[in-house]
């Protein structure tokens, strides 16, 4: 058990202690009192990209609405196979708003360990960063029988043209009736909203966040 050498406490009369706050309530307070057009920043191939705290909140709320369309129940597990970037933050907050439990998976894990984690957690949805990661994992998803939906955070404009390639990547398991045209895929943060401060919408609308690959 870790035992720190020192325990630091606030000095006397340092202010009122406020308990019972949640991360969403703190986010609301920050958006209302301290709007910040560069609240979140991450490095991309085209340089630094920013997202305002208002756009971040909107994107998380829209993702939460999209997750509700999957008929997930409170406490259901949602696996996150994602890079450490803005999209991960949105996915984490979106799951929190939807009363779902997210299960982050380290990208350095082997395929076998990733599939084990999906099965052990009984994850009903998987949020994944991009199509490159999706191509790697799709052939093995037959061994994750509880999985109902996939959400891709960032896809190219022509991603629908790649749908046939995705559908061709059938699971290798012989123990599941799972089929890829039952998996759903979309993106939840438009690239056009990044760096736009509070003018960004953060998504494509709650009714369009989740769309079926078989459409």
Secondary structure, DSSP 8 states (H G I E B T S, - for coil): ----S------TTS-----S--HHHHHHHHHHHS--TTSEEEEETTEEEEE-HHHHHHHHHHHHHHHHTTT--TT-EEEEE--SSHHHHHHHHHHHHTT-EEEE--TTS-HHHHHHHHHHHT-SEEEEEEHHHHHHHHTTGGG-TT--EEEEEE--TTGGGGHHHHHH-----SS----GGG-B---SS-GGGTT-GGG---SS-TTTSS-BTT-
